[in-house]
Amino acid sequence: MSDAFLLSTLPALVPASMTATPTSATPPVNAPDPAKIAMGWLHTARFLTTAPQLEFLPALTVPEIAFVGRSNAGKSTCINTLTQQHRLAFASKTPGRTQSINLFTLGKQNITDAILADLPGYGYAAVPKADKLRWQRVMANYLMTRDNLRGVVLLCDPRHGLTELDEILLEVIRPRVEQGLKFLVLLTKSDKLNKTGGAKALSIARLQAGGGEVKLFSALKKKGVDDVAVLLRQWTLA
């Protein structure tokens, strides 16, 4: 039998599965969307307790993230936007109404795996001086001594930039930031800036933040919401 005959019959002897043109592999199942997971996690937020003084706060071991800022920086609105709950944090038209530390639990199936802390706003002129001083002492003690504090979100109106009080707060937490405390400057109400103004505000805040992250945020336009949600989730998992 000639070699030519053997070669001519070879394709018929080879199984079709070995001669078929390879097909592309089945595409992998899409990985979960980190933003969707983070937003779903934040939506579990529930009120836990309020404390006018540090000694009234419960001792906790789960990671805690504190929101701080001037009374008109949009702190409560930011928390409500991130948690997709309209009145979780009390958003008053009168700045300075929040006079205690309010804690909210995070976690599904009634298992708390993190805490959000809404701290009193500071710097509003209509608030009596004695109250201002008391709030400042409470916040300073909290930021310096809260054992389970994992991260701080400082909210700032980018049209005004970081104020003297904001910079004092940065100095208070700087030793803990150097030890690993996470820190974010959130430029709220960024919808009131054009693209050039937003970029300028980011650059200035990054110079002032001293190593912390800086992001633009708008509750109205939902700008930066997903990014912040993912970052907060990462903080608690670190």
KACORJO-V665438 format. One record per pair of residues at least 24 apart in sequence whose C-alpha atoms are under 7 Angstrom apart, sorted by the first residue. I is the first residue (numbers start at 1). J is the second residue. D is the distance in whole Angstrom. If there is no record, write none. Layout:
[[I:J:D] [I:J:D]]
This chain:
[[34:230:6] [35:226:5] [35:229:7] [35:230:6] [38:229:5] [38:230:5] [38:233:6] [39:229:6] [41:106:7] [41:107:6] [42:82:7] [42:83:5] [42:106:6] [43:83:4] [43:84:6] [44:106:6] [44:107:6] [44:108:6] [45:83:6] [45:104:6] [45:105:5] [45:106:5] [46:104:5] [46:105:5] [46:106:7] [47:103:6] [47:104:4] [47:105:6] [48:103:5] [48:104:5] [48:105:6] [49:102:6] [49:103:5] [50:100:6] [50:101:6] [50:102:4] [50:103:6] [51:100:5] [51:101:5] [51:102:6] [52:99:7] [52:100:4] [52:101:6] [53:138:6] [54:138:6] [54:142:7] [60:148:7] [61:148:6] [62:113:6] [62:114:5] [62:148:6] [63:114:5] [63:115:6] [63:148:5] [63:149:6] [63:150:5] [63:236:6] [64:114:6] [64:115:5] [64:116:6] [64:117:7] [64:148:6] [64:149:5] [64:150:5] [64:151:7] [65:115:6] [65:116:5] [65:117:6] [65:149:6] [65:150:6] [65:151:5] [65:152:6] [66:116:6] [66:117:4] [66:118:6] [66:119:7] [66:151:6] [66:152:5] [66:153:6] [67:117:6] [67:118:5] [67:119:6] [67:152:6] [67:153:5] [67:154:6] [68:118:7] [68:119:6] [68:121:7] [68:153:6] [68:154:5] [68:155:6] [69:121:6] [69:122:7] [69:154:5] [69:155:5] [69:156:6] [70:121:5] [70:122:5] [70:123:6] [71:95:5] [71:96:5] [71:121:4] [71:122:5] [71:123:6] [71:124:6] [73:155:6] [73:156:5] [73:157:5] [73:188:7] [74:188:7] [75:155:6] [78:219:6] [81:219:6] [82:225:6] [82:229:7] [95:124:7] [96:121:6] [96:122:7] [96:124:6] [96:127:7] [114:236:7] [140:172:7] [143:173:6] [144:173:7] [150:181:6] [150:182:6] [150:235:7] [151:181:6] [151:182:4] [151:183:6] [151:235:7] [152:182:6] [152:183:5] [152:184:6] [153:183:6] [153:184:5] [153:185:6] [153:186:7] [154:184:6] [154:185:5] [154:186:6] [155:185:6] [155:186:5] [155:187:6] [155:188:6] [156:186:6] [156:187:5] [156:188:6] [157:187:6] [157:188:5] [157:189:6] [158:187:5] [158:188:7] [158:190:7] [158:201:6] [183:212:5] [183:213:6] [184:212:5] [184:213:5] [184:214:6] [185:209:7] [185:212:7] [185:213:6] [185:214:5] [185:215:7] [186:214:6] [186:215:5] [186:216:6] [186:217:6] [187:215:6] [187:216:5] [187:217:6] [188:216:6] [188:217:5] [188:218:6] [189:217:6] [189:218:5] [190:216:6] [190:217:6] [190:218:5] [191:218:6] [191:221:7]]
